[in-house]
Amino acid sequence: MGFWLDFALAWRLLTIIPLPFIPADPQRPAGLAAAYYPLIGLMLGLLLAGAGQLLFFLFPVGLAAALLLALWAGLTGLLHLDGFMDSCDGLLPPRDPARRLEIMKDSRVGAFGAIGVGLLLLVKFNALAALPVDYRVTGLIVIPVLARWAVTWAMVRYPLARREGTSVFFSAGLGWPQVIVASAIAAATAVAGLGWLGLLLGGIAWLVMTLISALAMARIAGLTGDVYGAICETVETALLLALALR
């Protein structure tokens, strides 16, 4: 039963798709669910790959890529994009650490967040449009898995910037055993889908996660839920770019 409770919590956190058949257990540490973040990525990837096949068959490449990107963002409830915007607003302009954290908690979007998310979506859209046909299934399955694996790794590897908030709640009970499970799921999916290239993408995902985490450590001395969202979005975009290389 523990697996299903953790899976359901991860599903409800990372997607907007209802899961009414498994009740929530408020007494269970929420951090245990992080082991299955890559599994949620696999479910999302399967949905995106299936939708992508249909969209690229029905529409011109540009329109299909735009619709697929909208679906990609919509399935997550814009959760990761919101975190990316807040991270741009908080981490990029020159501010003191306390002010950065205040900005990231503010629901309003600033210039850095608006410009940053615009550029991110532009790059992601063009990378989707340029994605080779051979990777429109396997690539779209593997990328969401590795991005969420990177988030699980970051949650364990780096300290939190705040002592309260949702990131503290969702880190409760989290440790290296969850990273091991998440890594096994991610590695199996990456190798099954893309072979050695999947392992290379895993290395890129880890590198991007490390760079963003290093920036957050330097600017706010820790990570937040917004930074996790930024890691997820940036890793996905970087991996799409890697597969779109000619």
N, C-alpha and C positions, 0 to 999 in steps of 0.2 A: 504493500500500500504506500510505502514511503516514496517509491519511484513515481507513482502516479500523482501524489500530492506535490512533489517537487516539479515534475513535468508540467502540471497544470498551472502552478504559480509562474513558472518561466513563460508559459504560453500566454497567460493573461497579462504579464508584464510587457512582453515584447511584440504582441500582436493585438489587433482589435477584434479578432475573430472569436465569437462566443464559444465557451466550453462549459456548458451547463451540467454535464453529467458527473463531474468530479467536484465534490465540495471542497472549499478552502479550509485549512486548519490554521487558525491564527496563532496557535501555540508552537507551531513548527518553525525553527529558524529559517528565515527567508533566504539566507546565503547558500543553503544547501541546493537551491534551485539553479544556481549558477553552473553547476556541473552539466546541466542540460541546455544551456544557451545555444551551443552548436547544434543540438538536435532540433531546436526551434528554427535555427537557421536552415537546417536541411528541409524542414517542412515548408518554409517560405521559399526556398530555392526550387523545390519541386513545383510549387504553385506558379512561380515566376517562369520557370522553364516551359511549363505547359502553356501558360498564357502567351509567352513569347513565340512559341511555335505557331499559335493561331494568329497572333497579331502580325507577325512578319509574313505570314501567308496571305492575309487579307489586305494589308495596307502597304504603301510605300515605306521604305526603310526608315525615313525620318519620322513619319507619323507613328509608325509602330514603336520606335524607340521612345518617343514622347509619351505614348499611352502606357508603355511598359514601365517607364520611370514613375509616372503618376500612380500606377498600381503598386509599385515597390514602396513608395512613400506612404501610400494610403494604408497598406496592410499593417504597417507599424504604427499607425496613428500619428505620424510625423514626429514620433518620440525622439528619434536620433537626430533628425534635422533640427529640432528645437534645441537639443543639447549642443549641436554644432554651432548654431547661431549665438547662443549664450556664451559659449567658449570663445568665439571670435571677439565678442564684445568685451569679455572679461580679461582674456589673456593677451590680446594683441596691443591695445593702446597703452601708453605709459601711465601706470597707476600704482599706488601702494597695494600690498596684498589684501588688506582689509577692504579697501574700496573695490578691488577686483571681485572679491566674493560677494559684495553687495550688488554689484552690477550683474553678476551671473544669476543672482536670485531674483532680480527684477524681471517681471514678465514682459516689459517693453523691449523692443528690438532697436538697437543702435545702428549707426552707420557701418561699423565693422561687421556686425552680424548680417545685415542686409546685403552688403557687397560680398561678404564671404560665402553666404549660402547661394547667392546668384551665380558666382563663379563656380562653386562646387556643382550645382545642378547643370550648368552649361557644359562643364567637362564631363560629367557623368552621362549626360544625354549624348554627346558626341562620341564618347567611348562605346556606349551601347550601340549606336548607329554603325560604328566602325567594327564592331565585334565580328570576327570571322564566323562563317556559318558553322564550322566545326565546333565552336565553343558556345553556341547559342543555347545548348542544353546543358552540357557538363559544366561550362563556366558559370552559368547562372545558378546551378545547384551548389557548386563548391564555394563561390565567393561569399554568400551570406553565412555559411558555416564558419569559414575562417575569420570573418569579421567578428562574429560573436565569441569565437574562441579567444580572440585577442582581448576582448572585453573581460572575459573571465580571468585571463592571465593578469591583466592590469589590476583587477580588483584585489587579487591576492598579493601581487608583487609590490604594490605601492600603497603608502598610507593615505588615509582620507584627510582632506583639507579642513573638514568641519567635524565637530564632535556631536552634531545633531543633524536631523534631516532624513530624507528618504534613502540617501546613499548609506547611512549608518544602518537603517533598518534592513536593507537588502544585502548588507554584508554580514549580518549576524550568522554565526556558525560556519562561515566560509573559510576554507583552508586549502592546503595543497592537495588533499584527496579529491576535491572538486576539480582542480586543475588537471589532475591525472585523468579523470573520467572525461572531461571536456577535450583534452588533448587526444585521447584515444578515438573519440568520435570524429574529431576534426581530421586526424591523420588518416583514418580508415576511409572517410568520405573523399578526401583530397586524392589519395592514391588510387582508389577505385575509379574516380571520375577522370583524373588527368595524369595518373602515373607520376613520373619524376617531376613533371611540371607542377603537379599539385604540391609537392614538397617545396619546390622553389617559391610558389605563391605563399606557402606557409611562412617561409623565411621573410618574404616581403611584408607580410602581415605583422610579423613579430617586430620587424625593424620600424615600421610606421608607428605601431603601438608604443615602442620604446621612445621614439623621437617626440611624440605628442606628450607622453608621460613625463619626459625630461623637461619639456617646456612648462608643463603644469607644476612640476616640483620646483622649478626655478622661480615661477611667478607667484604661486600660492601655497607652496610647501606641501602639496598633496593633490589628490584627485577628488573629483565630485561626480555626481550623476551626469552632469552636463559634459564633463570631459569623457566619460564613458561613451556618451552619444557621439561626440566628436571623433573618438577613436573608431567607432563602428562605421560612420559615414566615410571617413578618410581612408580607412582600409578598403572598403568596398570600391571606392573610386580608384585608388591606386592599383588594385587587382584588375579592375576593368581596363585600365590603361595598359597594364602589363600584357593582358591577353589581346589587346587591340594593336600591339606593335606589329609592324610589317617586317 
